[in-house]
């Protein structure tokens, strides 16, 4: 008979105890829960602290509705890349080509729509197929020929950057059709009565809140069925309240400006889809398996080469999507687009909890890591911090995140 670990608490307050003792008990529960789940919640807490600090330092400018909307638009393509990069890193590899591939796909889209007048929906499909081809070639070289991913993707970084220069002939090419521009700059349309808020965004926020609560409760129930350790009940309730409050706060901020950006809906669909795959699908478990212990995964029947191939194919598709988003936002393809995007995506993954040795990480963690960098960038820009110091601060943030991963593994004895 399984035991419900959620009812266990470090020490119950004696009957008739003071409110202070009860408060101390709750605080102890929170601290114990955070210690056991530091990898999962540490960076989320850090993101919250960074938001609060920059909101204070900028006199509230960081949380103005217009700035929050810009924050989403400015970081959407990095977050898309971070999702794919997290899968690559979990599988025990790295991809240095995504920035250049992003630029190449943007250039390819410009050539199709601007020079050859291809309908933009057709161009989008062709660009995604181009990303899939690029990712599959690199995946084949890595998975089936055994060439290290660092070497293959480093070559890809140079190759795609050169092809971008060739396609654009060293010049910026644009503008894009209106429909394609909306992918990077557009907002959901307004419908319904005038409420001084964007009605569809409010509805989406409420639906998302309900979905998050349902998913968290469902995951907790499943963990209890298998007698796995879960958060104490009071801490779990506090987590739900914090999640719903954050979602509703963001919803109100976006709804009071122009509503939810279209790219945010795309990003949300990716987070839900990839989150489900990594948590519940066989393919997701196989990615964790080959990254965590490749010999054991092979003995268990995991087709590691096939999994690796599809991980890089997926990375190519997401890089192509990011290329379309950034080109649409800039309304032009540039030979210099995508510079350092691969570093931002890698940094987002590690800051979000990925391990250097593979086998560890979550899709949500990649988003949190990307938002940490995005808020740092945005906040420092609002404070007129120079780009030199911005690079220093982001480098230190990455060092702290990786250092925490090393410390956490040594402490746990893994």
C-alpha positions as CSV (number, residue, x, y, z in Angstrom):
1,X,0.0,0.0,0.0
2,X,1.5,3.3,-1.0
3,X,2.0,6.2,1.4
4,X,1.0,9.7,0.5
5,X,4.1,11.7,1.1
6,X,2.3,15.0,0.7
7,X,1.0,14.9,4.3
8,X,4.4,14.6,5.8
9,X,5.7,17.7,7.4
10,X,9.0,18.4,9.2
11,X,7.3,19.1,12.6
12,X,3.7,19.8,13.4
13,X,3.0,22.7,15.7
14,X,1.7,21.6,19.1
15,X,-2.0,22.0,19.7
16,X,-2.8,25.5,20.8
17,X,0.5,26.7,19.5
18,X,1.0,30.4,18.5
19,X,0.4,31.8,15.1
20,X,4.1,32.5,14.9
21,X,4.9,28.8,15.3
22,X,2.4,28.0,12.5
23,X,4.1,30.6,10.3
24,X,7.5,29.2,11.1
25,X,6.2,25.7,10.2
26,X,5.0,26.9,6.8
27,X,8.3,28.7,6.2
28,X,10.2,25.5,7.0
29,X,8.0,23.6,4.6
30,X,8.7,26.1,1.9
31,X,12.5,26.0,2.5
32,X,12.5,22.2,2.5
33,X,10.5,22.1,-0.7
34,X,12.8,24.6,-2.4
35,X,15.9,22.6,-1.3
36,X,14.5,19.4,-2.8
37,X,13.4,21.2,-6.0
38,X,16.1,23.8,-6.3
39,X,17.0,22.9,-9.9
40,X,13.3,23.3,-11.0
41,X,12.4,26.4,-9.0
42,X,15.7,28.2,-8.4
43,X,15.8,30.0,-11.7
44,X,12.0,30.8,-11.7
45,X,12.6,32.6,-8.4
46,X,15.6,34.3,-9.9
47,X,13.5,35.5,-12.8
48,X,10.9,36.9,-10.4
49,X,13.6,38.8,-8.4
50,X,15.2,40.2,-11.6
51,X,11.8,41.5,-12.8
52,X,11.1,43.1,-9.4
53,X,14.6,44.7,-9.2
54,X,14.4,46.2,-12.7
55,X,10.8,47.3,-12.2
56,X,12.1,49.3,-9.2
57,X,15.3,50.6,-10.9
58,X,13.4,51.7,-14.0
59,X,10.6,53.3,-11.9
60,X,8.0,50.9,-13.3
61,X,8.9,51.3,-17.0
62,X,9.8,47.6,-17.3
63,X,6.2,46.6,-16.5
64,X,4.5,49.1,-18.7
65,X,2.1,47.3,-21.1
66,X,3.9,48.6,-24.2
67,X,7.3,47.5,-22.9
68,X,6.0,44.0,-21.9
69,X,4.6,43.6,-25.4
70,X,7.9,44.6,-26.9
71,X,9.7,42.3,-24.6
72,X,7.7,39.3,-26.0
73,X,8.3,40.4,-29.6
74,X,12.0,41.1,-29.1
75,X,12.7,37.7,-27.5
76,X,10.3,35.4,-29.3
77,X,12.8,34.0,-31.8
78,X,15.4,33.3,-29.1
79,X,12.8,31.5,-27.1
80,X,11.9,29.4,-30.2
81,X,15.5,28.5,-30.7
82,X,15.9,27.8,-26.9
83,X,13.2,25.1,-27.1
84,X,15.0,23.2,-29.8
85,X,18.4,23.8,-28.2
86,X,17.2,22.4,-24.9
87,X,16.3,19.1,-26.7
88,X,19.7,19.0,-28.4
89,X,21.5,19.6,-25.1
90,X,19.4,17.1,-23.2
91,X,20.5,14.5,-25.9
92,X,24.1,15.3,-25.1
93,X,24.9,17.4,-28.1
94,X,25.3,21.1,-29.1
95,X,24.3,23.1,-32.2
96,X,26.4,26.1,-33.2
97,X,24.7,26.6,-36.6
98,X,21.2,27.9,-35.5
99,X,22.1,31.6,-35.8
100,X,23.4,31.3,-39.3
101,X,20.6,29.0,-40.3
102,X,18.1,31.5,-39.0
103,X,19.7,34.2,-41.2
104,X,19.8,31.9,-44.2
105,X,16.1,31.0,-43.9
106,X,15.2,34.7,-43.6
107,X,17.2,35.4,-46.7
108,X,15.5,32.5,-48.5
109,X,12.1,33.8,-47.6
110,X,13.0,37.3,-48.9
111,X,14.2,35.9,-52.2
112,X,11.0,33.8,-52.6
113,X,8.5,36.6,-51.7
114,X,10.3,39.8,-52.7
115,X,12.2,38.7,-55.8
116,X,10.1,35.9,-57.1
117,X,6.7,37.0,-55.7
118,X,5.8,33.6,-54.2
119,X,2.7,33.7,-52.1
120,X,3.8,34.1,-48.4
121,X,2.0,31.0,-47.1
122,X,3.8,28.9,-49.7
123,X,7.1,30.6,-48.9
124,X,6.6,29.8,-45.2
125,X,6.1,26.1,-46.0
126,X,9.2,26.0,-48.2
127,X,11.3,27.8,-45.6
128,X,10.3,25.2,-42.9
129,X,11.1,22.4,-45.4
130,X,14.5,24.1,-46.0
131,X,15.1,24.1,-42.3
132,X,14.2,20.4,-42.1
133,X,16.6,19.6,-44.9
134,X,19.4,21.5,-43.2
135,X,18.7,19.9,-39.9
136,X,18.4,16.4,-41.3
137,X,21.8,16.7,-43.2
138,X,23.5,17.7,-40.0
139,X,21.7,15.1,-38.0
140,X,22.7,12.4,-40.5
141,X,26.4,13.4,-40.2
142,X,26.2,13.4,-36.4
143,X,24.1,10.3,-35.8
144,X,25.0,7.9,-38.6
145,X,28.6,9.0,-39.5
146,X,29.6,9.7,-36.0
147,X,31.1,13.1,-36.6
148,X,31.0,15.2,-33.3
149,X,28.1,17.7,-33.2
150,X,30.5,20.5,-32.4
151,X,32.4,20.0,-35.6
152,X,29.4,19.5,-37.8
153,X,27.4,22.5,-36.5
154,X,30.5,24.7,-36.5
155,X,30.9,23.9,-40.2
156,X,27.2,24.5,-40.7
157,X,27.5,27.9,-39.0
158,X,30.1,28.9,-41.6
159,X,28.3,27.3,-44.5
160,X,24.9,28.9,-43.8
161,X,26.4,32.3,-43.1
162,X,28.2,32.2,-46.5
163,X,25.0,31.0,-48.3
164,X,23.2,34.0,-46.7
165,X,25.7,36.4,-48.1
166,X,25.4,34.7,-51.5
167,X,21.6,34.8,-51.6
168,X,21.4,38.5,-50.5
169,X,24.6,39.6,-52.3
170,X,25.7,41.4,-49.2
171,X,22.6,43.6,-49.2
172,X,19.4,43.9,-47.2
173,X,16.3,42.7,-49.0
174,X,12.7,43.6,-48.2
175,X,9.9,44.5,-47.5
176,X,7.9,41.4,-46.8
177,X,4.2,40.9,-47.6
178,X,1.8,42.1,-44.9
179,X,0.7,38.6,-44.0
180,X,4.2,37.5,-43.3
181,X,5.0,40.7,-41.4
182,X,2.2,39.9,-38.9
183,X,4.0,36.7,-37.8
184,X,6.7,38.9,-36.2
185,X,4.8,42.1,-35.5
186,X,1.0,41.3,-35.5
187,X,-1.5,41.1,-32.7
188,X,-4.7,39.1,-32.3
189,X,-7.7,41.0,-33.7
190,X,-10.1,42.6,-31.3
191,X,-13.7,41.3,-31.0
192,X,-16.7,41.9,-28.8
193,X,-17.7,44.9,-26.7
194,X,-15.4,47.8,-25.7
195,X,-14.1,46.9,-22.3
196,X,-10.9,48.9,-22.4
197,X,-9.1,45.6,-22.6
198,X,-8.4,43.1,-25.4
199,X,-11.2,40.6,-25.0
200,X,-9.6,37.6,-26.7
201,X,-6.5,38.1,-24.7
202,X,-8.5,38.1,-21.4
203,X,-10.3,34.9,-22.5
204,X,-7.0,33.2,-23.4
205,X,-5.5,34.2,-20.1
206,X,-8.4,32.6,-18.2
207,X,-8.3,29.5,-20.3
208,X,-4.6,29.2,-19.7
209,X,-5.0,29.6,-16.0
210,X,-7.5,26.8,-15.8
211,X,-5.3,24.6,-18.0
212,X,-2.2,25.2,-15.9
213,X,-4.1,24.4,-12.7
214,X,-5.6,21.2,-14.2
215,X,-2.2,20.1,-15.5
216,X,-0.4,20.7,-12.2
217,X,-3.1,18.8,-10.3
218,X,-3.1,16.0,-12.8
219,X,0.7,15.7,-12.6
220,X,0.6,15.7,-8.8
221,X,-2.0,12.9,-8.8
222,X,0.0,10.8,-11.2
223,X,3.1,11.2,-9.0
224,X,1.2,10.2,-5.9
225,X,-0.1,7.1,-7.7
226,X,3.5,5.9,-8.2
227,X,4.5,7.0,-4.6
228,X,6.8,9.6,-5.9
229,X,7.8,12.6,-3.8
230,X,5.7,15.7,-4.4
231,X,5.5,19.1,-2.9
232,X,3.8,19.5,0.5
233,X,0.1,20.4,0.1
234,X,0.5,23.9,1.3
235,X,3.5,24.6,-0.8
236,X,1.7,23.1,-3.8
237,X,-1.2,25.4,-3.2
238,X,1.1,28.4,-2.9
239,X,2.7,27.4,-6.2
240,X,-0.7,27.3,-7.9
241,X,-1.6,30.7,-6.6
242,X,1.7,32.1,-7.8
243,X,1.3,30.6,-11.3
244,X,-2.2,31.9,-11.7
245,X,-1.3,35.3,-10.4
246,X,1.6,35.5,-12.9
247,X,-0.5,34.5,-15.8
248,X,-3.3,36.9,-15.0
249,X,-0.9,39.8,-14.4
250,X,0.7,39.2,-17.8
251,X,-2.7,38.8,-19.4
252,X,-3.9,42.2,-18.0
253,X,-0.7,43.9,-19.1
254,X,-1.0,42.6,-22.7
255,X,-4.8,43.1,-22.8
256,X,-4.4,46.8,-21.8
257,X,-2.2,47.5,-24.8
258,X,-2.8,45.8,-28.2
259,X,-3.5,42.3,-26.9
260,X,-1.5,39.1,-27.3
261,X,1.1,39.1,-30.1
262,X,0.5,36.4,-32.7
263,X,4.0,35.1,-32.1
264,X,3.2,34.6,-28.4
265,X,0.4,32.2,-29.5
266,X,2.8,30.4,-31.7
267,X,5.3,30.2,-28.8
268,X,2.6,29.0,-26.4
269,X,1.6,26.2,-28.8
270,X,5.3,25.2,-29.0
271,X,5.7,25.1,-25.2
272,X,2.6,23.0,-24.7
273,X,3.4,20.6,-27.6
274,X,7.1,20.1,-26.8
275,X,6.3,20.0,-23.0
276,X,3.9,17.2,-23.6
277,X,6.4,15.3,-25.8
278,X,9.2,15.6,-23.3
279,X,7.0,14.6,-20.3
280,X,4.7,11.9,-21.8
281,X,5.8,10.7,-25.2
282,X,8.2,7.8,-25.9
283,X,10.4,10.0,-28.0
284,X,10.9,12.5,-25.2
285,X,11.9,9.7,-22.8
286,X,14.3,8.4,-25.3
287,X,16.0,11.9,-25.6
288,X,16.5,11.9,-21.8
289,X,17.8,8.3,-22.0
290,X,20.5,8.8,-24.6
291,X,21.6,12.0,-22.9
292,X,21.6,10.6,-19.4
293,X,23.3,7.3,-20.1
294,X,23.9,6.3,-23.7
295,X,25.2,2.7,-23.1
296,X,22.2,1.9,-20.8
297,X,19.8,3.4,-23.4
298,X,21.2,1.2,-26.1
299,X,20.9,-1.9,-23.9
300,X,17.3,-0.9,-23.3
301,X,16.6,-0.9,-27.0
302,X,16.6,2.8,-27.7
303,X,17.5,3.6,-31.3
304,X,20.0,6.3,-30.4
305,X,20.9,7.2,-33.9
306,X,17.4,7.7,-35.0
307,X,16.6,9.8,-32.0
308,X,19.7,12.0,-32.5
309,X,18.8,12.4,-36.2
310,X,15.3,13.6,-35.4
311,X,16.5,15.9,-32.6
312,X,18.7,17.8,-35.2
313,X,15.9,17.7,-37.8
314,X,13.6,19.3,-35.3
315,X,16.3,21.9,-34.4
316,X,16.5,22.8,-38.1
317,X,12.7,23.3,-38.4
318,X,12.6,25.5,-35.3
319,X,15.6,27.5,-36.6
320,X,13.7,28.1,-39.8
321,X,10.6,29.2,-37.8
322,X,12.8,31.6,-35.8
323,X,14.3,32.9,-39.1
324,X,10.8,33.7,-40.4
325,X,9.9,35.4,-37.2
326,X,13.0,37.6,-37.0
327,X,12.8,38.5,-40.7
328,X,9.1,39.4,-40.4
329,X,9.8,41.5,-37.3
330,X,12.6,43.4,-39.1
331,X,10.5,43.4,-42.3
332,X,13.7,42.6,-44.2
333,X,16.4,39.9,-44.6
334,X,19.9,41.0,-43.6
335,X,23.3,39.3,-44.1
336,X,24.0,40.1,-40.4
337,X,20.8,38.7,-39.0
338,X,21.1,35.9,-36.4
339,X,24.5,36.9,-35.1
340,X,25.1,35.3,-31.7
341,X,21.6,33.8,-31.7
342,X,23.2,30.4,-31.1
343,X,25.0,31.7,-28.0
344,X,21.8,33.2,-26.7
345,X,19.9,29.9,-27.2
346,X,22.6,27.9,-25.6
347,X,22.8,30.3,-22.6
348,X,19.0,30.2,-22.2
349,X,19.1,26.4,-22.0
350,X,21.9,26.3,-19.4
351,X,20.4,29.1,-17.4
352,X,17.1,27.3,-17.5
353,X,18.5,24.2,-15.9
354,X,20.1,22.1,-18.7
355,X,23.1,20.1,-17.7
356,X,26.5,20.1,-19.4
357,X,26.5,16.3,-19.3
358,X,23.1,15.9,-20.9
359,X,20.0,14.1,-19.7
360,X,18.6,17.0,-17.7
361,X,16.4,20.0,-18.6
362,X,12.8,21.0,-19.4
363,X,11.1,23.0,-22.1
364,X,9.7,25.4,-19.5
365,X,13.2,25.8,-18.2
366,X,14.5,26.9,-21.6
367,X,11.7,29.5,-21.7
368,X,12.6,30.7,-18.2
369,X,16.3,31.0,-19.1
370,X,15.4,32.9,-22.3
371,X,13.2,35.3,-20.3
372,X,16.0,35.9,-17.7
373,X,18.3,37.0,-20.6
374,X,15.5,39.0,-22.2
375,X,14.6,40.8,-19.0
376,X,18.3,41.5,-18.4
377,X,18.7,42.9,-21.9
378,X,15.5,45.0,-21.7
379,X,16.1,46.3,-18.2
380,X,19.7,47.3,-18.9
381,X,18.6,49.1,-22.1
382,X,16.0,51.0,-20.1
383,X,18.8,52.0,-17.7
384,X,21.1,53.0,-20.6
385,X,23.7,50.4,-19.6
386,X,26.3,50.1,-22.3
387,X,26.5,47.0,-24.5
388,X,30.0,46.2,-23.1
389,X,28.6,45.9,-19.5
390,X,25.6,44.0,-20.8
391,X,27.8,41.3,-22.2
392,X,29.7,41.1,-18.9
393,X,26.6,40.7,-16.9
394,X,25.1,38.1,-19.2
395,X,28.4,36.2,-19.2
396,X,28.4,36.2,-15.4
397,X,24.7,35.0,-15.3
398,X,25.7,32.0,-17.5
399,X,28.7,31.2,-15.3
400,X,26.5,31.3,-12.2
401,X,23.9,29.0,-13.8
402,X,26.5,26.4,-14.9
403,X,28.4,26.7,-11.6
404,X,25.1,26.0,-9.8
405,X,24.6,22.9,-12.0
406,X,28.1,21.6,-11.1
407,X,27.5,22.4,-7.4
408,X,24.1,20.7,-7.4
409,X,25.4,17.5,-8.9
410,X,28.3,17.3,-6.5
411,X,26.0,17.9,-3.6
412,X,23.6,15.1,-4.7
413,X,26.5,12.8,-5.4
414,X,25.5,12.2,-9.0
